[in-house]
Every structure is written in structure tokens, then in C-alpha cells.
Amino acid sequence: MILCTVDDVNKEEYGRRQFHWLSEGGFTGEILVNKQPRDLKRFRRLSAYIMQDHDLQPHLTVLEAMHFSANLKIGVELSPAMLEIATHDYGRLNDNLVEKMMNGQSNFYRNPEPFSPSFESKLMPIKETSPEGPMVLLEMPLFPENDSGNQRPVSPVLAKPKKLAKKLSFNPERWCGRDEIYTTSFCRQFSLLLLRTFLILSRDRSLMTMRFAIHCLIAPLIGMLYFGIGNQAAQIFNNYNYVFFSIMFLMFTAFSSMTMAFPLELPIITREHFNRWYSLRAYYIAMTVADIPIQLLCTVTYILITYYMTGQPPEAFRVGLFTLICLMVAWVAQGLGLLVASLFNVKNGAIFGPFFICPFLIFSGFFIHLTDAHPIMHWLFHISFLKYALQGAALAIFGYDRPRMDCDETYCHFVLPKKFLKEVDMLQADFVEAVIALSVIFFVFRVSAFYVMQYRMKNKI
């Protein structure tokens, strides 16, 4: 069953095409709508279509997919009759995942050949508001009831279309022919998309489980590599390396999770946004919020394992500060990953992604200190989020008047952690400044990614 509308054109004259045959075998001319040249950009924004190669969320059941689409597309005017249309046709297949129903793996109507001679359909108007207003058309597939050739609709609810038309309580003029108006409010869009994203993430084991497993596997390895060095003055540089590696690991995993996963979602987002299910802003915020618990779980798991195994100071406020910095650098990296994913596909994102990270890595202050660099390049240090992440993490571990460290050697130069902070040019660093800088860079990346995504959508629509 296909429910469609015809709007903004004269019903007696949808448009005529004037073509002239060329000797080369092509066509030229113009397309007129109501005797006026067609505005292609406006025509695309007023059109809604469903392609044969349908991009759907594979981890939702058929019933869930139909419920979300009906609630987002029809909104508050969704009536029980319309919900019955959306969900009844699939019967016992409602609980199957969409991925099992795509690409011909299952037959919705249990008909041997949907395009065989036994397949027919009716296209009938079931609701019309005015002679010049939009018309609602219902395409009703018909299949033979038995060998006698009697036809029946695929769903009992479609058996009486005139009665069905009276039950349809929505107003077509409200959701046809609009440019930017959505049938549901922003808050409802956000709540529905957030719920849908949580369902998808809970079932997409290939992404969520893999992210968590990587953190659980790498954490013991790093813990064994730097085992028990947290309070050893002779190993203070190795301890500093542990801090830097933790930031790099969490940054790369968060960055890669976006560059690899988001481009695969883009065709689905494009189709749904094109058909005015929801605003891009609602989707973007819902996606950001939904990923917070996953990143929080992965980051905290890694930190708790490595922090304990490396023998860092067992002080709650230091653990909290170190966790906060690691979480913020992961979220900033996700924003950068979204920006890259909005610009490139999966293949190009994997190639060009590291080039976007390299400048921040070079000017992080780990390989060369700010005071040792040429003054003309100092501004590059000030815009590097890894510099602020490294400063905040180092202050959490070595700062705030940490007492003398143990020394098992004859002489340890950095028994006092404050002396080491001076050595790495972080004695004057401020933790609050680092948090503020990371927050600003986080919003810059997120907002930039949103507008790049919006630009790509507008060029595709």
C-alpha cells in the first residue's frame, strides 16, 4: 500500500514536456508545470518518494520501523485507522528485523511473484480538500484470493477504501506542499529519535560491543606495560608517557567510531530528512545524546583498569579530574570525527582522517614544548585540543601539591612532582582553563560538523 499526494499543480495538467529529437540521439527542451518553467529546487523540496533500493534502519523490527515513521511523518494527527494501515499489512512478520525483510530475503505478502500476471493494483483518490488543493491517492495492491481468480486487497483494512477515507483524520494541506514545516514538534522529534537510536545501539553488536571490547582488551595490556610505576620517581617519564598514550588511545577510538559509522547512516538520514520526517537539528542532538552513555562506559572502564594497575595516587579527586579530561578529549575527538565523516565517505574518511589529527598531535606539547617553538607558531599550540588535554591530565596526576614520590634508585631528580611539571613546561598550567578550552573546541567541532552536514543535505535535496 502506498499513500501519496499530488500538490501544487493543476490536477488536470500535471505538466507537459517539450522535447526535440537531436541527430546525436538525445533530447533537449524544457519541463513546464502549469505552463510555467519548473523550479527544480522547489520541486524537489515539495516531492517525497520511496526508492526501490530502500535505505532503512536494519536493526529495527518492522513494527517498530512503521511506528516510528508514522509518528514522525504524520505526528499528532496520527489516528488509530492510520496506525492500523501502517502496521497491519505485515501480520506475523511485524516482529522480524528490517534487515531480514530487505533485498528480497522475505516476501511481505507471501505472494510467489509480486510482479507476475496475477499482481494488480488500483490507484484511487480517497481524499480531496479542494479543486486546487492536494489530493490523497491510495495505491492498493490486489492479489488473487484463490485459483478462481477472485481478487482481494493485501490487508482487510483496505477492503473498503471509502470507509477508510472517512477514518483518516489528518489534513493533507497541513503536511503537503510545505518547505520547512514538520508535523511533529522538535521535542517530540528528539524523544522519538533518541528512543530509536537507543534501540539501534542496543542491537548493533558489531559497533557497541566492539568499542567496549577494544577498551577492555587494551586496558590490561597498558596496565601490564606500565605496571606499578605510578609512584616511582625514577619512572616518572614513563608515567607521563602513560598519560599521553591514554589520551591518544581514547581520542583515536572515539574519532574512528564516528568516521566509520556515520557515513553508513547518511543515506538513511538523507531519505528521512528529505521526506520531512524530522529536522536535521533534532537528529543531530539525539545522536549526540544517545552516544554519551556508551562513551562514558568505555572511557571509565579503561581508566579504572589502567589507573589501578599502574599504581596512580588512590585519591578520588585525582581520579575524577583525570576521568573528566579523558571524557572531554573523547567527545572533542567525536566532534572532529563527525566533521570528517560529514565531508568524506568511509573510504576517504579512513584515508584523510589522520591528516586532520596530525596538526593537533604535533602541537600537543608532548614532542616539542611551547617555549621551544618559534613564536610565529605559538598560535598553533593554542588551538590544539590535545595540548589542553595533556595539560589537564598531567595536572590531575602530578599537580595539586602531590607529595614526594618513592625513589628506589641512588638518586632521583624528580622526587617532587612539581619539579617535573616545570620540566615539561606545565608549572603555570591551569586545569580550569584546559576544561574551558576543550569545551569551546568541542562546540566548534560539533557546530561545524552540523553545518557541513546541512550543506550536503541541501545540495542533495
C-alpha positions in Angstrom: 0.0 0.0 0.0 1.4 3.4 -1.0 -0.2 6.6 0.3 0.9 9.6 -1.8 -0.2 13.2 -2.5 -0.3 15.4 -5.6 0.1 19.1 -4.7 1.0 22.5 -6.1 0.0 21.5 -9.7 -3.3 21.6 -11.6 -4.8 18.1 -11.3 -5.9 18.2 -14.9 -2.5 19.2 -16.1 0.5 18.0 -14.1 2.8 19.4 -16.7 3.9 18.8 -20.2 7.3 18.0 -21.7 8.6 19.6 -24.8 11.4 17.7 -26.3 13.2 18.0 -29.7 14.9 15.0 -31.1 18.6 15.6 -31.9 20.6 13.8 -34.6 23.0 12.7 -31.9 20.2 10.6 -30.3 19.5 12.8 -27.3 16.7 15.2 -26.1 16.6 18.9 -25.4 13.8 21.2 -24.2 12.1 22.3 -21.0 9.7 20.9 -18.5 6.6 23.1 -17.8 4.3 22.9 -14.8 1.0 24.8 -15.2 2.6 26.4 -18.3 5.4 27.8 -16.2 9.1 26.6 -16.2 9.6 24.2 -13.4 11.6 25.5 -10.4 13.7 22.4 -9.9 14.9 23.2 -6.4 11.4 23.9 -5.1 10.0 20.9 -7.0 12.5 18.7 -5.1 11.6 20.1 -1.8 7.9 19.5 -2.5 8.4 16.0 -3.6 8.6 12.9 -1.5 9.4 9.5 -2.8 10.3 6.0 -1.9 13.0 4.3 -4.0 13.1 0.7 -5.0 16.5 0.4 -3.2 15.2 1.4 0.1 17.5 2.7 2.9 16.1 1.5 6.2 17.4 1.1 9.7 18.2 -2.7 9.7 18.2 -3.1 13.5 14.5 -2.2 14.0 11.6 -4.6 13.7 9.1 -4.0 11.0 6.5 -2.9 13.6 9.0 -0.5 15.3 10.0 1.0 11.9 6.4 1.6 10.9 5.5 3.1 14.3 8.5 5.5 14.2 7.8 6.5 10.6 4.1 7.0 11.3 4.7 9.1 14.4 7.3 11.2 12.8 5.6 11.7 9.4 2.0 12.2 10.5 2.6 13.5 14.0 -0.2 14.5 16.3 -2.8 13.8 13.6 -2.0 10.0 13.7 -5.3 8.2 14.1 -5.9 4.5 15.0 -7.1 3.9 11.5 -3.8 5.2 10.0 -1.7 3.3 12.5 -3.7 0.2 11.5 -2.8 0.8 7.9 0.9 1.3 8.8 1.2 -1.9 10.8 -1.5 -4.4 9.8 -0.2 -5.5 6.4 2.8 -7.4 7.7 1.0 -9.7 10.1 3.3 -12.2 11.9 6.3 -10.5 10.2 5.9 -7.5 12.4 8.5 -8.8 14.9 11.1 -9.6 12.3 14.1 -7.2 11.9 14.0 -5.0 8.9 17.4 -6.4 7.7 15.7 -9.8 7.3 13.0 -8.2 5.1 15.2 -6.3 2.7 16.8 -7.4 -0.6 14.2 -10.0 -1.2 15.0 -12.2 1.8 11.4 -12.4 2.7 8.1 -11.9 1.0 5.8 -9.5 2.9 2.6 -10.7 1.3 3.6 -14.3 0.9 2.8 -14.0 -2.8 5.0 -16.0 -5.2 5.7 -13.3 -7.7 4.7 -9.7 -6.9 5.2 -8.7 -10.5 3.6 -11.8 -12.0 0.4 -11.5 -14.2 -1.6 -12.2 -11.0 -0.5 -8.9 -9.5 -2.7 -5.9 -9.9 -3.2 -2.6 -8.1 -5.7 0.2 -8.0 -4.9 3.9 -7.8 -7.8 5.8 -6.4 -8.4 9.2 -4.8 -9.7 8.8 -1.3 -9.5 12.4 0.0 -9.5 15.8 -1.7 -9.8 19.1 0.1 -10.5 21.5 -2.7 -10.3 21.6 -6.6 -6.9 23.3 -6.3 -5.7 21.6 -3.1 -3.7 18.5 -2.6 -5.2 15.1 -3.5 -4.5 11.9 -1.4 -4.1 8.8 -3.6 -4.1 5.2 -2.3 -2.3 2.6 -4.3 -4.0 -0.7 -3.3 -2.2 -3.9 -4.3 -4.6 -6.8 -5.2 -3.7 -10.5 -5.1 -5.8 -13.4 -6.2 -7.8 -15.0 -3.4 -7.7 -18.5 -4.9 -7.4 -20.3 -8.2 -10.8 -18.9 -9.3 -9.2 -15.5 -9.8 -11.2 -13.5 -7.2 -9.1 -10.6 -6.0 -8.7 -9.4 -2.5 -6.7 -6.5 -1.1 -3.5 -7.4 0.8 -5.0 -6.1 4.1 -8.6 -6.2 5.3 -8.3 -2.6 6.4 -8.1 -1.6 2.7 -11.1 -3.6 1.7 -13.4 -0.6 1.9 -11.4 2.5 0.8 -14.4 4.9 1.1 -15.0 3.9 4.7 -11.3 4.2 5.2 -11.2 7.7 3.9 -13.7 8.8 6.5 -11.5 7.5 9.2 -8.5 9.4 8.0 -8.4 12.4 10.3 -5.3 14.1 9.0 -5.4 17.3 7.0 -3.3 16.9 3.8 -2.9 20.6 3.3 -1.0 20.7 6.6 1.7 18.3 5.6 1.8 18.6 1.8 3.5 21.4 0.0 5.4 22.8 2.9 9.0 23.8 2.7 10.4 23.6 6.3 7.4 22.8 8.5 7.4 19.4 10.2 4.3 17.7 11.5 5.8 16.9 14.9 7.4 19.4 17.4 11.1 19.5 18.0 10.8 17.9 21.4 8.7 15.0 20.1 11.2 14.5 17.2 14.0 14.5 19.7 12.3 12.0 22.0 11.4 9.6 19.2 14.8 9.8 17.6 16.5 9.3 20.9 14.4 6.2 21.6 15.1 4.8 18.1 18.8 5.5 18.4 19.0 3.7 21.8 17.1 0.7 20.3 19.5 0.6 17.3 22.6 0.9 19.5 21.4 -1.9 21.9 21.1 -4.2 18.9 24.0 -3.2 16.8 26.5 -5.5 18.5 29.1 -5.1 15.8 29.7 -1.4 16.8 28.8 -1.1 20.5 30.3 -4.5 21.6 33.4 -3.9 19.5 34.0 -0.5 21.0 33.6 -1.8 24.6 35.7 -4.9 23.9 38.6 -2.8 22.5 38.8 -0.7 25.6 38.6 -3.9 27.8 41.4 -5.6 25.9 43.8 -2.6 25.6 43.4 -1.5 29.2 45.0 -4.6 30.8 47.7 -4.5 28.2 48.6 -0.9 29.1 48.3 -1.7 32.8 50.9 -4.5 32.5 53.2 -2.4 30.4 53.3 0.4 33.0 52.5 -1.8 36.0 53.2 -0.1 39.3 55.1 2.9 38.1 52.6 5.5 39.4 54.5 6.5 42.5 58.1 5.7 41.3 60.1 8.9 40.8 62.6 7.0 38.6 59.8 6.1 36.2 58.1 9.5 36.1 58.7 9.9 32.3 57.2 6.5 31.7 54.3 7.6 33.8 54.0 10.8 31.7 54.0 8.5 28.6 51.1 6.5 30.1 49.1 9.8 30.5 49.8 10.8 26.9 49.1 7.3 25.5 45.7 7.2 27.3 44.7 10.5 25.7 45.8 9.3 22.3 44.0 5.9 22.6 40.7 7.4 23.8 41.0 10.1 21.1 41.6 7.7 18.3 38.9 5.2 19.3 36.3 8.0 19.6 37.4 9.6 16.3 37.3 6.3 14.4 33.9 5.3 15.8 32.4 8.3 14.1 34.3 8.3 10.8 33.5 4.6 10.2 29.8 4.5 11.4 28.3 7.9 10.5 28.8 7.8 6.6 26.8 4.5 6.6 23.9 6.3 8.3 24.0 9.2 5.8 21.8 7.7 3.1 19.1 6.9 5.6 19.2 10.4 7.2 19.1 11.9 3.7 16.0 10.0 2.7 14.1 10.6 6.0 15.1 14.3 6.2 14.2 14.7 2.5 10.7 13.3 3.2 10.3 15.8 6.2 10.2 13.2 9.0 12.4 15.4 11.2 14.7 18.3 11.3 18.4 17.7 11.0 18.9 19.5 14.3 16.7 17.1 16.2 18.5 14.1 14.7 21.9 15.6 15.4 21.2 16.3 19.1 19.6 12.9 19.6 22.6 11.2 18.1 24.9 13.2 20.3 23.0 12.5 23.5 22.5 8.8 22.7 26.2 8.1 22.4 27.1 9.7 25.7 26.4 6.6 27.9 28.5 4.4 25.5 31.5 6.7 25.5 31.2 7.1 29.3 31.1 3.4 29.8 34.1 2.7 27.6 36.2 5.6 29.0 35.5 4.9 32.7 36.2 1.1 32.1 39.6 1.9 30.6 40.6 4.5 33.2 39.6 2.3 36.2 41.6 -0.6 35.0 44.8 1.3 33.9 44.7 3.7 36.8 44.7 0.9 39.4 47.2 -1.3 37.6 49.7 1.5 37.1 49.6 2.4 40.7 48.5 6.0 40.5 47.6 8.0 43.6 44.4 6.5 45.2 42.8 9.9 45.6 39.2 10.3 44.5 39.6 13.9 43.2 42.5 12.9 41.0 40.6 10.0 39.6 37.7 12.4 38.9 39.8 15.0 37.2 41.7 12.5 35.1 38.4 10.9 34.0 36.9 14.3 33.2 39.8 15.2 30.9 39.7 11.9 29.2 36.0 12.1 28.6 36.2 15.6 27.2 39.0 14.7 24.8 37.0 11.7 23.6 33.9 13.9 23.0 36.0 16.5 21.2 37.5 13.8 19.0 34.0 12.6 18.2 33.1 16.1 17.1 36.2 16.1 14.8 35.2 12.6 13.6 31.7 13.8 12.7 33.2 16.7 10.8 35.4 14.4 8.8 32.5 11.9 8.3 30.3 14.8 7.0 33.0 15.7 4.4 34.0 12.2 3.2 32.7 8.7 2.8 34.0 5.8 4.8 36.9 5.1 2.4 38.1 8.7 2.1 37.5 9.3 5.8 39.8 6.5 6.7 42.5 7.9 4.4 42.2 11.7 5.2 41.1 11.3 8.8 44.7 11.0 10.3 45.7 14.1 8.3 43.1 16.1 10.3 44.5 14.8 13.6 48.2 15.2 12.8 48.4 19.0 13.3 46.7 18.7 16.8 49.1 15.9 17.7 52.3 17.7 16.6 51.4 20.8 18.6 50.2 19.0 21.6 53.3 20.0 23.6 54.5 16.4 24.0 57.0 16.3 21.2 58.1 20.0 21.4 57.3 22.5 24.2 55.6 25.8 23.5 58.7 27.7 24.8 61.0 25.8 22.4 58.9 26.5 19.3 59.3 29.6 17.1 57.0 32.4 18.2 55.2 32.5 14.9 53.9 29.0 15.5 52.6 29.6 19.1 49.1 30.1 17.9 49.0 26.5 16.6 49.6 25.3 20.2 46.8 27.4 21.5 44.2 25.8 19.1 45.3 22.2 19.7 42.8 20.4 21.9 45.4 17.7 22.6 47.6 20.4 24.3 44.9 21.3 26.7 44.0 17.6 27.2 47.6 16.7 28.1 47.9 19.7 30.4 44.7 18.8 32.3 45.7 15.1 32.6 49.2 15.9 33.7 47.9 18.3 36.4 45.4 15.6 37.6 48.3 13.1 38.1 51.2 15.3 39.1 49.7 18.6 40.2 47.8 20.0 43.2 50.8 19.7 45.6 51.3 16.0 45.2 53.7 14.7 47.9 57.1 13.3 47.3 57.3 10.2 45.2 59.2 7.0 46.1 62.8 6.6 44.9 64.4 3.1 44.7 67.5 4.4 43.0 70.6 6.1 44.4 69.4 9.5 43.1 66.0 10.6 41.6 65.9 14.0 40.1 62.1 14.3 40.0 61.2 13.2 43.5 59.0 16.3 43.7 56.2 16.2 41.0 56.2 20.0 40.9 59.8 19.9 39.6 58.7 17.6 36.8 55.8 19.9 35.8 58.4 22.7 35.5 60.5 20.4 33.3 57.6 19.7 30.9 56.6 23.4 30.9 53.3 22.9 32.8 54.0 24.5 36.1 51.8 27.5 35.2 49.1 25.4 33.5 45.5 25.7 34.8 43.1 22.9 34.9 40.0 25.1 34.6 41.5 26.8 31.6 42.0 23.4 30.0 38.4 22.4 30.6 37.1 25.7 29.2 39.3 25.4 26.1 38.2 21.8 25.5 34.5 22.8 25.8 34.9 25.7 23.3 36.7 23.4 20.8 34.0 20.7 21.4 31.3 23.2 20.4 33.3 24.5 17.4 33.7 21.0 16.0 30.1 20.0 16.7 28.6 23.1 15.1 30.9 22.9 12.2 30.0 19.3 11.6 26.3 20.2 11.7 26.6 22.9 9.1 28.7 20.8 6.8 26.1 18.1 7.1 23.3 20.5 6.5 25.1 21.9 3.4 25.5 18.4 2.0 21.8 17.7 2.6 20.7 20.9 0.8 22.8 20.0 -2.1 21.4 16.6 -2.4 17.8 17.7 -1.9 
